[in-house]
Amino acid sequence: MFSVARAGFALAVLATLSGCASTPAATTNAAAAVPPPPPPPYVGLAEGALGSSLAPGARSAANNAELAALASGERKTWRGDDGSYGYVAPAAGGGDCRDFTHTVYVNGRPQVGSGKACRVGEGWKLSG
C-alpha cells in the first residue's frame, strides 16, 4: 500500500510540473505571431511623366485607379478635381504580373502610357 501512495504522489507531482511547462511555451508562440509589415505604397505611371501635368489630388486619384484596376483586372475610371480624368485598362490574363494602359485627359487631350506591374506580397510594384 505504501508503494501505491508513492505512485499517486509521483503522478500528482508530474501533472503539476507538466502544467507549468506548457504555460511558457504558449506565451512564446503568441509572441512569435507578429503580422508582416504592410506593402510599400504603390508608385504608378501617374507618378511619372504621364501624370506630370496633373494636380496632386488628380495624381492620387489616377494612382488609386491603377491599383484598383490591377487588383480587380477590370477597367477603372477616375476624375480629378482639376478637370482632368482618365481610365486604366488592364490586359486580359492573370498571374502575378499584369500589363495595362493608362489614358489621362488633360484639357481634353489624351496622353497614353503603358506599363506592367507585378504583385509583391499584398501589394503591387511597377516593373521597369
Backbone as CSV, one residue per row, in Angstrom:
resi,resn,N_x,N_y,N_z,CA_x,CA_y,CA_z,C_x,C_y,C_z
1,MET,0.806,-1.180,0.000,0.000,0.000,0.000,0.858,1.257,0.000
2,PHE,2.013,1.139,0.589,2.936,2.263,0.634,3.403,2.661,-0.768
3,SER,3.635,1.692,-1.633,4.073,1.967,-2.996,2.964,2.610,-3.829
4,VAL,1.714,2.310,-3.563,0.598,2.931,-4.259,0.527,4.405,-3.886
5,ALA,0.774,4.724,-2.615,0.767,6.118,-2.187,1.896,6.883,-2.861
6,ARG,3.056,6.258,-2.952,4.185,6.910,-3.633,3.873,7.144,-5.109
7,ALA,3.262,6.174,-5.736,2.915,6.308,-7.166,1.902,7.433,-7.359
8,GLY,0.927,7.518,-6.455,-0.057,8.603,-6.549,0.587,9.954,-6.360
9,PHE,1.501,10.058,-5.411,2.217,11.302,-5.167,3.056,11.684,-6.395
10,ALA,3.738,10.705,-6.966,4.572,10.958,-8.147,3.729,11.446,-9.321
11,LEU,2.559,10.855,-9.526,1.676,11.291,-10.607,1.183,12.712,-10.374
12,ALA,0.870,13.055,-9.134,0.414,14.405,-8.813,1.513,15.422,-9.101
13,VAL,2.750,15.084,-8.732,3.879,15.987,-8.992,4.095,16.146,-10.488
14,LEU,4.046,15.072,-11.252,4.231,15.139,-12.697,3.147,15.971,-13.366
15,ALA,1.917,15.802,-12.942,0.816,16.570,-13.517,0.998,18.054,-13.247
16,THR,1.434,18.397,-12.059,1.664,19.801,-11.713,2.799,20.380,-12.542
17,LEU,3.885,19.647,-12.650,5.039,20.135,-13.410,4.735,20.239,-14.895
18,SER,3.982,19.308,-15.445,3.680,19.378,-16.874,2.782,20.572,-17.170
19,GLY,1.920,20.934,-16.236,1.091,22.132,-16.429,1.925,23.387,-16.431
20,CYS,2.961,23.455,-15.624,3.836,24.627,-15.573,4.669,24.730,-16.835
21,ALA,5.085,23.618,-17.361,5.953,23.630,-18.540,5.217,24.110,-19.778
22,SER,3.889,23.896,-19.858,3.174,24.282,-21.073,2.835,25.764,-21.101
23,THR,2.792,26.432,-19.981,2.430,27.840,-19.949,3.442,28.728,-20.673
24,PRO,4.753,28.632,-20.414,5.689,29.483,-21.141,5.700,29.210,-22.638
25,ALA,5.512,27.971,-23.071,5.512,27.657,-24.500,4.358,28.354,-25.194
26,ALA,3.187,28.383,-24.564,2.038,29.047,-25.167,2.291,30.537,-25.282
27,THR,2.918,31.137,-24.282,3.240,32.557,-24.324,4.243,32.853,-25.423
28,THR,5.232,31.995,-25.575,6.251,32.197,-26.602,5.640,32.142,-27.988
29,ASN,4.741,31.193,-28.259,4.112,31.085,-29.569,3.257,32.300,-29.880
30,ALA,2.559,32.835,-28.899,1.730,34.019,-29.128,2.593,35.228,-29.457
31,ALA,3.741,35.350,-28.813,4.612,36.494,-29.073,5.267,36.387,-30.444
32,ALA,5.453,35.175,-30.963,6.103,34.983,-32.254,5.172,35.291,-33.415
33,ALA,3.871,35.391,-33.194,2.900,35.637,-34.255,2.787,37.128,-34.547
34,VAL,3.839,37.714,-35.084,3.853,39.129,-35.441,3.392,39.262,-36.888
35,PRO,2.430,40.132,-37.170,1.956,40.262,-38.555,3.049,40.836,-39.452
36,PRO,3.020,40.482,-40.745,4.028,41.003,-41.667,3.844,42.511,-41.855
37,PRO,4.892,43.208,-42.241,4.760,44.660,-42.456,3.858,44.936,-43.656
38,PRO,3.213,46.093,-43.688,2.347,46.426,-44.820,3.180,46.592,-46.096
39,PRO,2.551,46.390,-47.262,3.303,46.553,-48.502,3.699,48.013,-48.695
40,PRO,4.773,48.262,-49.436,5.146,49.651,-49.688,4.075,50.328,-50.545
41,PRO,3.965,51.645,-50.471,2.946,52.329,-51.273,3.221,52.128,-52.758
42,TYR,2.150,52.005,-53.529,2.259,51.813,-54.974,2.635,53.133,-55.645
43,VAL,3.622,53.092,-56.495,4.033,54.244,-57.289,3.812,53.856,-58.737
44,GLY,2.779,54.426,-59.364,2.387,54.028,-60.710,2.788,55.020,-61.783
45,LEU,2.220,54.817,-62.972,2.527,55.670,-64.122,2.148,57.126,-63.874
46,ALA,1.072,57.332,-63.103,0.619,58.699,-62.831,1.625,59.481,-62.000
47,GLU,2.513,58.795,-61.316,3.538,59.470,-60.511,4.730,59.903,-61.368
48,GLY,4.766,59.456,-62.612,5.876,59.786,-63.509,5.466,60.818,-64.547
49,ALA,6.030,60.690,-65.740,5.798,61.649,-66.827,4.326,61.723,-67.223
50,LEU,3.619,60.594,-67.178,2.208,60.593,-67.575,1.382,61.526,-66.687
51,GLY,1.703,61.618,-65.426,0.935,62.455,-64.511,1.578,63.786,-64.185
52,SER,2.602,64.165,-64.926,3.347,65.391,-64.593,2.496,66.659,-64.681
53,SER,1.465,66.665,-65.509,0.626,67.863,-65.629,-0.620,67.792,-64.752
54,LEU,-0.721,66.777,-63.910,-1.878,66.630,-63.030,-1.643,67.324,-61.694
55,ALA,-2.732,67.856,-61.134,-2.681,68.398,-59.778,-2.490,67.229,-58.807
56,PRO,-1.971,67.481,-57.611,-1.725,66.382,-56.669,-2.946,65.497,-56.389
57,GLY,-4.120,66.077,-56.237,-5.323,65.281,-55.974,-5.681,64.387,-57.152
58,ALA,-5.529,64.905,-58.364,-5.810,64.114,-59.560,-4.774,63.003,-59.716
59,ARG,-3.536,63.303,-59.400,-2.471,62.296,-59.480,-2.764,61.150,-58.507
60,SER,-3.241,61.495,-57.328,-3.604,60.478,-56.343,-4.783,59.633,-56.840
61,ALA,-5.791,60.273,-57.423,-6.948,59.541,-57.956,-6.520,58.606,-59.087
62,ALA,-5.616,59.068,-59.943,-5.120,58.243,-61.049,-4.328,57.049,-60.516
63,ASN,-3.507,57.291,-59.530,-2.712,56.222,-58.910,-3.619,55.183,-58.255
64,ASN,-4.654,55.641,-57.561,-5.606,54.726,-56.924,-6.373,53.896,-57.959
65,ALA,-6.681,54.511,-59.113,-7.370,53.774,-60.182,-6.468,52.679,-60.740
66,GLU,-5.169,52.957,-60.862,-4.231,51.923,-61.314,-4.255,50.736,-60.358
67,LEU,-4.163,51.024,-59.077,-4.183,49.951,-58.070,-5.471,49.135,-58.143
68,ALA,-6.591,49.812,-58.252,-7.887,49.123,-58.309,-7.993,48.262,-59.561
69,ALA,-7.508,48.764,-60.690,-7.555,48.003,-61.938,-6.643,46.781,-61.872
70,LEU,-5.465,46.955,-61.289,-4.538,45.829,-61.158,-5.120,44.749,-60.268
71,ALA,-5.716,45.143,-59.163,-6.264,44.185,-58.203,-7.484,43.449,-58.761
72,SER,-8.329,44.160,-59.494,-9.579,43.558,-59.972,-9.463,42.952,-61.364
73,GLY,-8.531,43.448,-62.164,-8.441,43.004,-63.556,-9.469,43.669,-64.443
74,GLU,-10.152,44.697,-63.923,-11.203,45.397,-64.668,-10.810,46.849,-64.907
75,ARG,-11.385,47.432,-65.959,-11.138,48.838,-66.289,-11.689,49.726,-65.169
76,LYS,-10.889,50.720,-64.766,-11.290,51.664,-63.716,-11.114,53.090,-64.226
77,THR,-12.070,53.939,-63.925,-12.017,55.343,-64.315,-11.741,56.204,-63.090
78,TRP,-11.305,57.428,-63.336,-11.065,58.382,-62.265,-11.315,59.793,-62.789
79,ARG,-11.533,60.721,-61.882,-11.728,62.132,-62.226,-11.045,62.968,-61.162
80,GLY,-10.226,63.906,-61.610,-9.528,64.801,-60.698,-10.317,66.063,-60.435
81,ASP,-9.989,66.740,-59.356,-10.674,67.987,-59.010,-10.230,69.146,-59.890
82,ASP,-9.222,68.939,-60.732,-8.746,69.983,-61.637,-9.339,69.856,-63.042
83,GLY,-10.332,68.965,-63.225,-10.970,68.774,-64.533,-10.344,67.649,-65.353
84,SER,-9.237,67.121,-64.911,-8.621,66.008,-65.623,-9.373,64.718,-65.289
85,TYR,-9.236,63.751,-66.149,-9.881,62.460,-65.930,-9.148,61.409,-66.733
86,GLY,-9.523,60.160,-66.538,-8.879,59.102,-67.289,-9.380,57.736,-66.907
87,TYR,-8.719,56.740,-67.466,-9.069,55.356,-67.153,-7.846,54.460,-67.274
88,VAL,-7.926,53.355,-66.574,-6.864,52.346,-66.571,-7.486,51.057,-67.077
89,ALA,-6.862,50.459,-68.105,-7.373,49.224,-68.694,-6.319,48.133,-68.595
90,PRO,-6.515,47.173,-67.681,-5.565,46.067,-67.596,-5.774,45.092,-68.752
91,ALA,-4.695,44.462,-69.185,-4.780,43.453,-70.238,-5.416,42.188,-69.668
92,ALA,-5.952,41.379,-70.546,-6.539,40.111,-70.124,-5.445,39.215,-69.563
93,GLY,-5.837,38.348,-68.707,-4.877,37.426,-68.110,-4.817,37.626,-66.618
94,GLY,-3.947,36.920,-66.011,-3.837,37.000,-64.560,-2.416,36.706,-64.140
95,GLY,-2.305,35.997,-63.069,-0.986,35.675,-62.556,-0.463,36.781,-61.665
96,ASP,0.826,36.771,-61.456,1.449,37.741,-60.559,1.771,39.060,-61.226
97,CYS,1.733,39.133,-62.557,2.027,40.380,-63.272,0.901,40.715,-64.238
98,ARG,0.666,42.014,-64.436,-0.368,42.480,-65.367,0.180,43.618,-66.210
99,ASP,-0.065,43.549,-67.520,0.167,44.677,-68.413,-1.079,45.552,-68.356
100,PHE,-0.902,46.853,-68.532,-2.051,47.752,-68.520,-1.727,49.026,-69.298
101,THR,-2.772,49.730,-69.712,-2.621,51.063,-70.308,-3.386,52.048,-69.423
102,HIS,-2.859,53.237,-69.362,-3.479,54.302,-68.562,-3.613,55.504,-69.476
103,THR,-4.849,55.930,-69.695,-5.126,57.089,-70.532,-5.537,58.245,-69.634
104,VAL,-4.849,59.367,-69.787,-5.082,60.565,-68.989,-5.532,61.677,-69.935
105,TYR,-6.618,62.365,-69.593,-7.102,63.501,-70.384,-6.886,64.778,-69.581
106,VAL,-6.080,65.671,-70.137,-5.851,66.989,-69.550,-6.229,68.003,-70.619
107,ASN,-7.164,68.893,-70.293,-7.689,69.874,-71.249,-8.218,69.179,-72.503
108,GLY,-8.834,68.023,-72.339,-9.439,67.293,-73.447,-8.461,66.533,-74.321
109,ARG,-7.177,66.623,-74.028,-6.160,65.950,-74.846,-5.692,64.671,-74.147
110,PRO,-5.746,63.561,-74.880,-5.334,62.301,-74.251,-3.819,62.113,-74.246
111,GLN,-3.355,61.522,-73.200,-1.966,61.059,-73.088,-2.064,59.610,-72.644
112,VAL,-1.348,58.725,-73.316,-1.449,57.300,-73.020,-0.101,56.763,-72.567
113,GLY,-0.142,56.023,-71.505,1.046,55.343,-71.011,0.730,53.869,-70.837
114,SER,1.741,53.054,-70.910,1.527,51.623,-70.668,2.602,51.119,-69.724
115,GLY,2.264,50.071,-69.016,3.211,49.532,-68.055,2.878,48.110,-67.691
116,LYS,3.687,47.582,-66.828,3.490,46.238,-66.289,3.749,46.332,-64.794
117,ALA,2.843,45.786,-64.025,3.002,45.766,-62.571,2.928,44.320,-62.101
118,CYS,3.694,44.025,-61.073,3.730,42.670,-60.521,3.368,42.702,-59.049
119,ARG,2.704,41.648,-58.630,2.304,41.525,-57.233,3.541,41.277,-56.375
120,VAL,3.646,42.033,-55.292,4.727,41.868,-54.325,4.064,41.739,-52.967
121,GLY,3.987,40.521,-52.457,3.288,40.289,-51.189,1.824,40.639,-51.343
122,GLU,1.348,41.587,-50.546,-0.039,42.026,-50.594,-0.248,43.228,-51.512
123,GLY,0.814,43.772,-52.074,0.710,44.969,-52.897,1.162,44.742,-54.334
124,TRP,1.379,45.849,-55.055,1.799,45.830,-56.455,3.007,46.746,-56.623
125,LYS,3.848,46.417,-57.596,5.012,47.254,-57.901,5.142,47.366,-59.411
126,LEU,5.318,48.598,-59.882,5.500,48.847,-61.314,6.839,48.273,-61.732
127,SER,6.851,47.511,-62.816,8.094,46.899,-63.310,8.690,47.773,-64.392
128,GLY,9.995,47.810,-64.412,10.709,48.522,-65.474,10.634,49.931,-65.413
